[in-house]
Amino acid sequence: MQAGGRGTAVKAKVHLRKGDTVQVISGKDAGRRGKVLRVIPASRRVVVEGVNIAKKHRKPTPKVMQGGIIEQENPIDASNAMVVCPSCDRPTRVGHRILEDGRKVRVCKRCGEVIDR
């Protein structure tokens, strides 16, 4: 499926999930590791902790009393992040396997271990 623009109902597949540890493989933050905070399937983007930081100037409002310059993570393309396998501690591609109990889990293509918790 091709990801649509803003406001489309097409839900694209993303190989990352919230809570995954990922390593950025391209861009200004290449080599950095972080946890996936949010996945945006419609635009195939993910927000990773400590990656693609931008400064935003906030004006004090009744809801947010403290104004000033805040730093926030911006989304990066999902193709620029690879899942880090918990057992071999290296970035890896993700495969799928169906277990005996019928669950479909993600597996590390390098070592074959189950990635899902």
N, C-alpha and C positions, 0 to 999 in steps of 0.2 A: 504494500500500500504506500502511496505517496502522501507525505504529510501536506496538508493544506495550509493556507494562510490563517490569519486570525478569524475566528468565528465560524470555522467549518466544522462539520460533524465527523470528519474522518479521524479515526483514532489510529495513530501509527504505532508500530511496535517499537519499544525501547528495551535494550538488553540490560538496562540498569534498574535497580529498585532503590527505594528510599532506605537508607541505613547501610548500603553497600560502601565498602572502602574502595576508592578508585584512585588511579594514577592518571594524570593528564599527560597525553602523548604528543600534543602539538600546541602551538601558540605561545604567548608570553609566559605562561605558567607551566610549561612543559617540565615534567619530572616531579611536580608536586603531588602529594597524596592528600586525600581528604575524604570526608564522609558525605554521601549524597543526602542533602537536606530536603530536596524537592525534585520531582520529575514532572515535566510538562510534555506529555505525549503528543499533543496536537502540533507542536512545533519541533519535536524531537530534541528538546533541550533539557539540561539538568542544572541544578544549583548545587555546587560543591563547596563545602566548608573551607574557607581560607583561600579560595581560588577566584580569579577575576574580580578583585576588589575594586570598587569605585567609590569616590567621595561624593556625597550628596549634601547639598546645603538645605537644611530644614529651617523653616520659619516657626517660631513658637505659636501654637494654637491652643484652644481650650482643652483639646484632647491630649496633645503632647506639649507640656509646659516648657520643657527644655529644648531650645532650638540649638542651632550650631551646625558644624560639619560632622556628619556621621559617615562611617564606612559600611558598605553593604556588599554582599556577594551578588553578582549578576549571573544569569544563566550562560552556560557554554553549550556547544553542540554535543550531543550524546556520542557522536563518532570520535570526538577528541578525548574520550575517557575510556580506560580499560579497567575491568574489575580486577582487584588484587585478591589472589587466592589466599584464604586464611592459613592453609597448611604449608604451601611452598613459598608464601610471601613474595610472589612475583606477579606482575600484570599478566593476564591471560585472557584468551577467548573463552566464551561460555558455550558449553554444549548442554544437551538435555538428556535425561534418562528417566525411565519409568521404573520405580521401585516395585518390590514384590507386593507391598500393601496398596499399590495403585497410585501412589503420589508421583507427580511429575516434578523432578527437581533439576536444578542447574548444577552442572559439574565442570570442573577445571579441565581444560583441554591439555594442559601440561602434565598434571599428575593423576588426573582421574578422580580426585576426591570431590565429595559433595560440597557445594558452596552454600546452599540454603541452610539456614539454621533450624 
